Amino acid sequence: MRRLYWDFFGSRAAGTAEHFRIHLDGFIVDMEIQGCETGLSDYTTAHSAAWCDAPEAACDLLVTRLRPHRAERRAVEGN
């Protein structure tokens, strides 16, 4: 499992991240990708991110098509 991040900066960072998440959710549905969870993180008033926890099998497609700014490996619960 990896968490992919799309970072946004500036006074409208939170709103832009929220809007991007809507499109991210739509992409996941349209591409019939299973096992993804999306969310938002607000780090400061000028830095927010949309993120997607994605199984390894989905990462190539997400990275190639949506070009996240950064990623981290995540432990899978129950393992």
C-alpha positions as CSV (number, residue, x, y, z in Angstrom):
1,M,0.0,0.0,0.0
2,R,1.2,3.5,-0.8
3,R,-0.1,6.9,0.0
4,L,0.2,9.2,-3.0
5,Y,0.1,13.0,-2.3
6,W,-0.9,16.0,-4.5
7,D,0.3,19.2,-2.7
8,F,-1.3,22.6,-3.1
9,F,0.1,25.9,-1.8
10,G,-1.2,29.4,-1.3
11,S,-4.2,31.1,0.2
12,R,-6.7,28.7,-1.6
13,A,-4.7,25.5,-1.0
14,A,-7.4,23.8,1.0
15,G,-10.1,24.5,-1.5
16,T,-8.0,23.4,-4.4
17,A,-7.0,20.2,-2.6
18,E,-10.7,19.5,-1.9
19,H,-11.6,20.1,-5.5
20,F,-8.8,17.9,-6.7
21,R,-10.1,15.1,-4.4
22,I,-13.5,15.2,-6.2
23,H,-11.7,14.5,-9.5
24,L,-9.5,11.9,-7.9
25,D,-12.5,10.0,-6.6
26,G,-14.1,10.3,-10.1
27,F,-11.0,8.9,-11.7
28,I,-10.9,5.9,-9.3
29,V,-14.5,5.1,-10.1
30,D,-14.1,5.6,-13.8
31,M,-11.0,3.4,-14.0
32,E,-12.7,0.8,-11.7
33,I,-9.7,0.8,-9.3
34,Q,-10.4,-1.2,-6.2
35,G,-9.1,-0.7,-2.7
36,C,-8.3,3.0,-2.7
37,E,-9.2,5.5,0.0
38,T,-8.8,9.2,-0.5
39,G,-8.5,12.1,2.0
40,L,-7.3,15.6,2.7
41,S,-4.5,16.9,4.9
42,D,-4.1,20.6,5.9
43,Y,-0.6,21.3,7.1
44,T,-0.7,25.1,7.3
45,T,-3.1,27.8,6.1
46,A,-1.0,27.8,2.9
47,H,-0.3,24.1,2.4
48,S,-2.8,21.3,1.9
49,A,-2.8,18.0,0.1
50,A,-5.2,15.5,-1.4
51,W,-4.0,11.9,-0.9
52,C,-4.9,8.4,-2.0
53,D,-4.0,5.2,-0.2
54,A,-3.7,2.8,-3.1
55,P,-2.7,-0.9,-3.4
56,E,0.6,-1.5,-5.2
57,A,-1.4,-2.9,-8.2
58,A,-3.0,0.5,-8.7
59,C,0.0,2.7,-8.2
60,D,1.5,2.4,-11.7
61,L,-1.8,3.7,-13.3
62,L,-2.3,6.4,-10.7
63,V,1.4,7.6,-10.9
64,T,1.5,7.6,-14.7
65,R,-1.9,9.3,-15.3
66,L,-2.1,11.7,-12.3
67,R,1.5,12.3,-11.4
68,P,1.5,12.7,-7.6
69,H,4.0,15.1,-6.1
70,R,5.2,12.5,-3.5
71,A,4.5,9.1,-2.1
72,E,5.2,7.0,1.0
73,R,4.8,3.3,1.7
74,R,2.1,2.4,4.2
75,A,1.7,-0.7,6.4
76,V,-1.4,-2.7,5.7
77,E,-3.5,-3.3,8.8
78,G,-3.7,-6.9,9.9
79,N,-0.2,-7.8,8.5
